[in-house]
Amino acid sequence: MSDAAEEVVPGPPDDRAASVLRFAVELVAWVATPWVLADHSWLLAALSLILLIGLPTILSTPGDKADVIIAVPGWVTILLVLLQLVAAVASSWVLWPTWAAVAVTALAATVLVTERPRRRWLLSIR
């Protein structure tokens, strides 16, 4: 038997602060993006919710979440997080006053820094 086949990848880094910050940005994306798109089309607003909430619910990296519906490599999870960050920042600049958009942008930048250990771990998952 090959040792490589039995290799166990340790779990993700347990950083509650990074998770809370990431969730805060996700909430902004979930609220602001459909709000912006609703002015153009209710269908686009609904599709944005499916994309921003549905995809990360269905697609996940084993070990990153307790329940995995469809397993994907770590880089897919990283792209889904980046999608949330971009949606939150872009929507906040369109929708809210400058001070709020600056706050969301700073929060997203903080998430990029605090999520580094998780990104490294996710990239180690195939």
C-alpha positions in Angstrom: 0.0 0.0 0.0 1.2 3.5 -0.8 1.7 6.0 2.0 0.6 8.8 -0.4 -2.9 7.2 -0.6 -3.2 7.2 3.1 -1.9 10.8 3.6 -4.1 12.7 5.9 -4.3 16.4 5.4 -4.7 18.2 8.7 -7.9 20.3 9.2 -8.1 24.0 8.4 -6.6 26.5 10.7 -9.0 27.4 13.5 -9.2 31.2 13.4 -12.5 32.4 14.6 -11.7 36.0 14.0 -11.0 35.4 10.3 -14.2 33.4 10.0 -16.2 36.2 11.6 -14.7 38.8 9.3 -15.3 36.6 6.2 -18.9 36.1 7.3 -19.4 39.9 7.7 -18.3 40.5 4.2 -20.5 37.6 2.9 -23.5 39.3 4.6 -22.7 42.5 2.9 -22.5 40.7 -0.5 -25.8 38.9 0.2 -27.6 42.1 1.0 -25.9 44.7 -1.3 -25.6 42.7 -4.5 -29.2 41.8 -5.0 -30.2 45.3 -3.9 -28.1 46.9 -6.6 -29.2 44.4 -9.3 -32.9 44.7 -8.3 -33.0 48.1 -10.0 -32.1 46.5 -13.3 -33.9 43.1 -13.0 -35.5 41.0 -10.3 -34.2 37.9 -12.1 -30.6 39.2 -11.9 -31.1 39.9 -8.2 -32.4 36.3 -7.6 -29.5 34.8 -9.7 -27.0 36.8 -7.6 -28.4 35.2 -4.5 -28.2 31.7 -6.0 -24.6 32.4 -7.0 -23.5 34.0 -3.7 -25.3 31.8 -1.3 -26.2 28.6 -3.3 -22.8 27.8 -4.8 -20.9 28.0 -1.5 -23.6 25.9 0.1 -23.4 23.1 -2.5 -19.7 23.2 -3.4 -17.2 22.8 -0.6 -13.8 21.4 0.1 -13.7 18.3 2.3 -12.5 19.2 5.8 -13.5 22.9 5.4 -17.1 22.3 6.3 -18.8 19.6 8.3 -21.2 18.6 5.6 -20.0 18.4 2.0 -22.7 18.1 -0.7 -20.4 18.3 -3.7 -16.6 18.1 -3.0 -14.4 20.5 -4.8 -10.7 21.2 -4.6 -9.5 24.0 -2.4 -8.9 26.5 -5.2 -12.6 26.4 -6.0 -13.5 27.4 -2.4 -10.9 30.2 -2.7 -12.5 31.5 -5.9 -16.0 31.4 -4.2 -14.6 33.5 -1.3 -13.1 36.0 -3.8 -16.4 36.2 -5.6 -18.1 37.2 -2.3 -15.4 39.8 -1.6 -15.6 41.4 -5.0 -19.4 41.4 -4.9 -19.5 43.1 -1.5 -17.0 45.8 -2.4 -18.4 46.5 -5.9 -22.0 46.6 -4.7 -21.1 48.8 -1.7 -19.5 51.4 -3.9 -22.6 51.5 -6.2 -25.2 51.4 -3.4 -23.9 53.2 -0.3 -22.2 56.4 0.7 -18.5 56.7 0.3 -17.8 56.2 4.1 -19.7 52.9 4.0 -18.0 51.7 0.9 -14.6 52.5 2.3 -15.5 50.5 5.5 -16.6 47.5 3.4 -13.4 47.8 1.2 -11.3 47.9 4.4 -13.1 44.9 5.8 -12.6 42.9 2.6 -8.9 43.8 2.6 -8.6 42.6 6.2 -10.3 39.3 5.2 -7.6 38.9 2.5 -4.9 39.2 5.2 -6.6 37.1 7.9 -7.6 34.3 5.5 -4.0 33.6 4.4 -3.5 30.5 6.6 -6.9 29.1 5.4 -6.0 29.8 1.7 -2.6 28.0 2.2 -4.5 25.0 3.7 -7.1 25.1 0.9 -4.4 25.1 -1.8 -3.0 21.9 -0.2 -6.3 20.1 -0.8 -6.7 18.4 -4.1 
